[in-house]
């Protein structure tokens, strides 16, 4: 097996069915230095316990996934979403403090789709901006960066009305870069004809909060959410996108986040090892010496 890249982080979504203890253990056993955690496994054991487990693992913490989902009109559901996002900010701060040196206090936000019966994408995006206005002071006080993640347009109606990195940056522009940035995920943005210009802009504005990689291959499965593949197993120019991100000055971890039923059915340790191997072959060369 190739040496594990020191910038590789395993997003816990790649090993979805592993509980927190297992996820931490197999990441360490595979020699991967960093992990991005999901809220549900953390909440299963409790935040304080999760933080202690992370500290004991010796792993860096790269991101907390995920929060957001605040495109609905004002009302009880929106208030509940905002309150939950405030909790998520505190979780991200606690876990970042518990991780090894170099950990990042980054909370990934998926905006949410169109409210029931609505066709107003523009209005939904404005409600994302409004929600960030409510969350930003708490995030700033906690030292957490809110990372807006644009999702591929096929998810615009049900999961995320923010479809391009440019749209994410336009929303983030109202806020300090240390408080609101963007998640650059190859799966979601590789298709965009403006992707390289948008990456350069994101770097120039200091808004690349996290960089996530996986690959795209067709045909997509019936559940298009599960269409992600190991790096190098698809058609995305991971080397080119990675060079563009690194050339902006981004020095953080590079997460691999894969939603794929076959990957999830693989033994978690084997899945992490395969991820590290594919990453070494398809992403690491673009990181070397840059």
C-alpha positions, 0 to 999 in steps of 0.5 A: 500500500502507498504511503498515506497522504498527510493531508487526507481526511476521511469524512465519516459519510464514507463509512456511514454504518460505522459508529463513532468508535469504529470510525475513529478506530479504523481511521487510525488503523489505516494511518489516516491522520484526520477525520470529518464527523457527522452529527448523528454519530456524535449525538448518539454518544453525547458531545462530551463523550465524542470529544473525549473519544476524538482526543484519545484517537489523536486524529485531527478534526477537519469538518462537522457535517452537517447543518443548514436546511433553513430555506423555509418561510418564517415560522416554527419550522424555521425557528427550530432549524435556526436553533438546531444550527446554533447547537451544531455550531457549538458542537463544531467548536467543541470537537475542533478543540478536542482534535489534534493540532491542525484541527479546523472548526468548520461546520458544513451547511447544506442550504435546503431545497424549495419549500413545499409548493414553491417555485421561488429559487431566488427567494429561497436563496435569500432566506439562506442569506438571512439565516446566515445573518442570524447564525454568524454572530454565534459562529464568530463568538465560537470561532467556527467557520460556516461553510456553504456547500453548493450541491449539483443542480439535480439536488436544487429542489429537494436538498440545496438551492445553492448550486454553484460555487459562485452562488455560494460566494455571492451569499458569503460576501456579506460576511467576514471570511473567517465566519462564512466560507464555502465547501469546495466539493468536486462531485458537486462543482466539476461540471461548472464551466466557471469552476476554475474562476470560482475557485480562484475567487474563493481563494482570493476572498479567503473563503475555502473553508474545506476541500472535499473530493470523490468521483462521478461516474455514469450511469447514476444509481436510482438514488442519485444521492449515492452516485459518488465513487472513490477518487480516480474511479470516475471522470472528474479531473481531480488533479486539475481541480486540486491544483487550482485549490492548492494554488489559491493557498489552501493548506487544510485537510482534503476530505474524501466524502463518498455516498455509495451503497457498495462502499457502505457495504464494505468493511469500514477498515477496508473502505478507508484503506481503499480510499487512501490508496485511490487518493494517493494515486489520483489526488496526492500527485497534485498536492506534492510540492505545491 
